């Protein structure tokens, strides 16, 4: 019992250290955020790409590069248990990227696994997991944010952003990304575009961007979980999936361990609200 108590005490001290890093040191976490824990996702995942959730479920995209297949996976939000999955492969397009929920639909960008190629933006019904429609774009798209009538999608490394009118299923305009971050996952939150990604292998950002002016409103710098923490080896938090609900920030950066990290943003960054 004494040994168990000591181990638990050491884990609590280590977790406290990780939380302190997450708040004050972006080489070890996320700026102005406290690490609350992580949920293990149980079930087969390949190379993780994007994540989003509602009150009951978590959706994750992953790509099986070896067999050239792409998938949308559904997990229980409380237990992390696997529920079901949908294959998203569309001919040569088998790379699903970031995803976004709008109303009762999930939007996913599915592209060829190379830059300057082609993609389809797929709208999927949340309940039936049936594909409602597809919008073709003559470029690789790796992430997408959705509202009821608008999509914003980033191409390879999000060097360009495609603004799409859903009422006509057509591209309104294409803008050069004015920021250095290579966005991997993005969402519309309270009318603003919130996008996460990496600047280099040592760090990245989560950016709040005014839409449609595309002016930067707020930036949080992100790092990784360091060696020797309860959460394993260094891994850039915003290297893959990211979603935000109120002040609760969730990131899914790993392939092997499949942990959904839960951060809480502090009140120094001003009001944060969510459309869901």
C-alpha positions as CSV (number, residue, x, y, z in Angstrom):
1,X,0.0,0.0,0.0
2,X,2.9,2.3,0.9
3,X,4.5,1.7,-2.5
4,X,1.2,2.3,-4.3
5,X,0.7,5.5,-2.4
6,X,4.2,6.7,-3.3
7,X,3.7,5.8,-7.0
8,X,0.4,7.7,-7.0
9,X,2.0,10.7,-5.3
10,X,4.8,10.7,-7.8
11,X,2.3,10.6,-10.7
12,X,0.3,13.5,-9.1
13,X,3.5,15.5,-8.8
14,X,4.5,14.8,-12.4
15,X,1.0,15.8,-13.7
16,X,1.2,19.0,-11.6
17,X,4.5,19.7,-13.3
18,X,3.0,19.1,-16.8
19,X,0.1,21.4,-15.9
20,X,2.6,24.1,-14.9
21,X,4.5,23.7,-18.1
22,X,1.3,23.9,-20.1
23,X,0.5,27.3,-18.5
24,X,3.9,29.0,-18.5
25,X,6.2,27.2,-20.9
26,X,5.1,26.6,-24.5
27,X,8.0,24.2,-25.1
28,X,6.1,21.8,-22.8
29,X,2.4,22.6,-23.4
30,X,0.0,25.2,-24.6
31,X,0.2,28.9,-23.7
32,X,-2.4,30.1,-21.1
33,X,-3.8,26.6,-20.8
34,X,-3.9,24.0,-18.0
35,X,-3.6,20.3,-18.9
36,X,-6.5,18.4,-17.2
37,X,-5.8,14.9,-18.4
38,X,-6.2,12.6,-21.4
39,X,-8.8,10.1,-22.6
40,X,-7.6,6.9,-24.2
41,X,-9.4,6.0,-27.4
42,X,-9.9,2.2,-27.7
43,X,-9.9,0.8,-31.2
44,X,-7.9,0.7,-34.4
45,X,-6.6,4.0,-35.6
46,X,-4.0,4.7,-38.3
47,X,-2.2,8.0,-38.9
48,X,-4.4,10.4,-37.0
49,X,-5.5,13.6,-38.9
50,X,-8.4,15.5,-37.4
51,X,-10.9,15.4,-34.4
52,X,-14.2,16.9,-33.5
53,X,-17.0,16.1,-31.0
54,X,-20.4,16.7,-29.7
55,X,-21.8,16.0,-26.2
56,X,-21.8,12.2,-26.7
57,X,-19.3,11.3,-29.4
58,X,-15.8,11.9,-30.7
59,X,-15.0,11.7,-34.4
60,X,-11.5,11.1,-35.7
61,X,-10.1,10.8,-39.2
62,X,-7.1,8.6,-40.0
63,X,-5.2,7.4,-43.0
64,X,-3.9,3.9,-43.7
65,X,-1.0,4.9,-46.0
66,X,0.1,1.3,-46.4
67,X,-3.2,0.1,-47.9
68,X,-4.2,3.6,-49.2
69,X,-7.4,3.8,-47.3
70,X,-8.9,6.7,-45.3
71,X,-11.5,6.5,-42.5
72,X,-13.8,8.4,-40.2
73,X,-14.0,6.7,-36.7
74,X,-16.6,7.3,-34.0
75,X,-15.8,6.9,-30.3
76,X,-17.9,7.2,-27.1
77,X,-17.0,10.6,-25.5
78,X,-17.2,9.2,-21.9
79,X,-15.4,5.9,-22.2
80,X,-13.3,6.3,-25.3
81,X,-14.7,3.0,-26.7
82,X,-14.9,2.5,-30.4
83,X,-18.5,2.7,-31.9
84,X,-18.1,2.5,-35.7
85,X,-16.2,3.7,-38.7
86,X,-16.8,4.8,-42.3
87,X,-14.4,4.4,-45.1
88,X,-13.8,7.7,-47.0
89,X,-11.6,6.4,-49.8
90,X,-12.6,8.1,-53.1
91,X,-10.5,6.6,-55.9
92,X,-7.0,8.1,-55.7
93,X,-8.2,10.3,-52.8
94,X,-7.6,8.4,-49.6
95,X,-6.1,11.0,-47.3
96,X,-8.8,12.5,-45.0
97,X,-7.7,15.6,-43.1
98,X,-9.2,17.8,-40.4
99,X,-12.9,17.7,-40.0
100,X,-15.7,19.9,-38.7
101,X,-19.2,19.6,-37.4
102,X,-22.0,21.9,-38.6
103,X,-25.6,21.4,-37.6
104,X,-26.2,17.7,-38.2
105,X,-23.3,17.1,-40.6
106,X,-19.7,16.2,-40.4
107,X,-17.5,17.8,-43.1
108,X,-14.2,16.1,-44.1
109,X,-11.6,17.0,-46.7
110,X,-10.4,13.8,-48.5
111,X,-7.5,14.3,-50.9
112,X,-4.8,12.6,-52.8
113,X,-1.7,12.0,-50.7
114,X,0.4,14.6,-52.4
115,X,0.4,18.4,-52.8
116,X,-1.1,20.2,-55.8
117,X,-3.4,17.2,-56.5
118,X,-7.2,16.9,-56.0
119,X,-9.7,16.6,-53.2
120,X,-13.4,16.2,-52.4
121,X,-15.1,17.9,-49.5
122,X,-17.6,15.3,-48.1
123,X,-20.7,16.1,-46.1
124,X,-21.6,13.1,-43.8
125,X,-24.8,12.7,-41.8
126,X,-24.0,12.3,-38.1
127,X,-26.7,9.7,-37.4
128,X,-26.6,7.5,-40.5
129,X,-22.9,8.1,-41.4
130,X,-24.1,8.3,-45.0
131,X,-22.4,10.7,-47.4
132,X,-24.8,13.5,-48.3
133,X,-22.8,15.3,-51.0
134,X,-19.3,15.8,-52.4
135,X,-17.7,19.0,-53.6
136,X,-14.6,18.6,-55.8
137,X,-11.6,20.9,-55.6
138,X,-8.6,20.8,-57.9
139,X,-6.0,20.9,-55.1
140,X,-5.0,18.9,-52.1
141,X,-7.1,19.9,-49.1
142,X,-6.0,18.9,-45.6
143,X,-8.5,20.6,-43.3
144,X,-11.9,22.2,-43.3
145,X,-14.1,24.4,-41.0
146,X,-17.8,24.5,-41.6
147,X,-20.9,26.6,-40.8
148,X,-24.4,26.0,-42.2
149,X,-23.6,27.9,-45.4
150,X,-19.8,28.3,-45.6
151,X,-16.6,26.2,-45.7
152,X,-13.0,27.3,-45.3
153,X,-10.5,24.6,-46.4
154,X,-6.7,24.7,-46.2
155,X,-4.6,23.1,-48.9
156,X,-1.2,21.3,-48.3
157,X,0.3,23.0,-45.2
158,X,-2.6,25.5,-45.5
159,X,-0.6,27.8,-47.7
160,X,-3.8,28.7,-49.4
161,X,-7.3,28.9,-48.0
162,X,-10.4,28.1,-50.1
163,X,-13.6,29.9,-49.1
164,X,-16.7,28.0,-50.4
165,X,-20.3,29.0,-50.5
166,X,-22.4,26.0,-49.7
167,X,-25.6,27.5,-51.2
168,X,-24.0,27.1,-54.6
169,X,-21.3,24.5,-53.8
170,X,-18.7,26.7,-55.4
171,X,-15.4,28.4,-54.4
172,X,-16.0,32.1,-53.7
173,X,-12.3,33.0,-53.4
174,X,-8.9,31.6,-52.7
175,X,-6.6,33.6,-50.3
176,X,-3.0,33.1,-49.4
177,X,-2.6,32.2,-45.8
178,X,-1.1,35.4,-44.2
179,X,0.2,33.5,-41.2
180,X,3.2,31.2,-40.8
181,X,1.3,28.3,-39.2
182,X,0.7,25.2,-41.3
183,X,-2.9,24.5,-40.1
184,X,-3.9,20.9,-39.7
185,X,-7.4,21.3,-38.1
186,X,-9.7,24.2,-38.0
187,X,-13.2,25.1,-36.7
188,X,-15.7,28.0,-36.8
189,X,-16.2,29.1,-33.2
190,X,-18.6,32.0,-32.5
191,X,-18.2,33.3,-36.0
192,X,-14.4,33.2,-35.9
193,X,-12.0,30.8,-37.6
194,X,-10.0,28.9,-35.0
195,X,-7.1,27.0,-36.5
196,X,-4.3,24.9,-35.0
197,X,-1.1,23.6,-36.6
198,X,2.7,23.8,-36.5
199,X,5.3,26.4,-37.4
200,X,8.2,24.0,-37.1
201,X,8.9,20.7,-35.3
202,X,9.4,22.5,-32.0
203,X,6.2,24.5,-31.8
204,X,3.0,25.7,-33.4
205,X,0.0,28.0,-32.7
206,X,-3.7,28.1,-32.3
207,X,-5.0,31.2,-34.0
208,X,-8.3,33.0,-33.8
209,X,-9.0,34.6,-37.1
210,X,-11.8,37.1,-37.9
211,X,-14.0,36.0,-40.8
212,X,-14.3,37.1,-43.5
213,X,-11.6,39.8,-43.1
214,X,-9.0,37.0,-42.2
215,X,-7.4,39.3,-39.7
216,X,-5.6,37.7,-36.7
217,X,-7.4,38.2,-33.4
218,X,-5.5,36.1,-31.0
219,X,-2.7,33.5,-30.9
220,X,-1.7,30.9,-28.4
221,X,1.7,29.3,-28.8
222,X,2.0,25.5,-28.4
223,X,4.7,23.1,-27.7
224,X,4.8,19.4,-26.8
225,X,4.6,17.0,-23.9
226,X,8.2,16.6,-22.8
227,X,10.1,13.4,-22.1
228,X,9.6,12.0,-18.6
229,X,6.0,13.2,-18.2
230,X,3.1,10.9,-17.5
231,X,2.1,11.3,-21.2
232,X,5.3,9.8,-22.7
233,X,7.7,11.1,-25.3
234,X,7.7,14.6,-26.8
235,X,4.9,15.2,-29.3
236,X,3.8,18.5,-30.7
237,X,0.2,19.1,-29.4
238,X,-1.1,20.9,-32.5
239,X,0.6,18.6,-35.1
240,X,-2.8,17.0,-36.0
241,X,-6.3,17.1,-34.6
242,X,-7.7,20.0,-32.5
243,X,-11.2,21.1,-31.4
244,X,-12.5,23.7,-28.9
245,X,-15.7,23.8,-26.8
246,X,-15.9,26.9,-24.7
247,X,-12.7,27.0,-22.7
248,X,-12.1,23.3,-23.1
249,X,-9.5,22.6,-25.7
250,X,-8.9,19.1,-27.1
251,X,-5.9,17.9,-29.1
252,X,-5.2,14.5,-30.6
253,X,-1.5,14.5,-31.7
254,X,-0.5,10.8,-31.5
255,X,-0.8,7.7,-33.6
256,X,0.5,5.0,-31.2
257,X,-1.1,6.0,-27.9
258,X,-4.3,7.5,-29.2
259,X,-4.8,9.9,-26.4
260,X,-7.2,12.8,-26.5
261,X,-5.5,15.5,-24.4
262,X,-7.9,17.9,-22.5
263,X,-6.7,21.5,-21.8
264,X,-8.6,24.3,-20.2
265,X,-7.9,27.8,-21.4
266,X,-7.5,30.4,-18.6
267,X,-9.4,33.7,-18.5
268,X,-6.4,35.9,-19.6
269,X,-7.2,35.4,-23.2
270,X,-10.6,37.1,-23.1
271,X,-14.1,35.7,-23.9
272,X,-14.2,32.3,-25.6
273,X,-17.5,30.8,-26.7
274,X,-18.6,27.9,-28.8
275,X,-21.2,27.4,-31.5
276,X,-22.0,24.0,-30.1
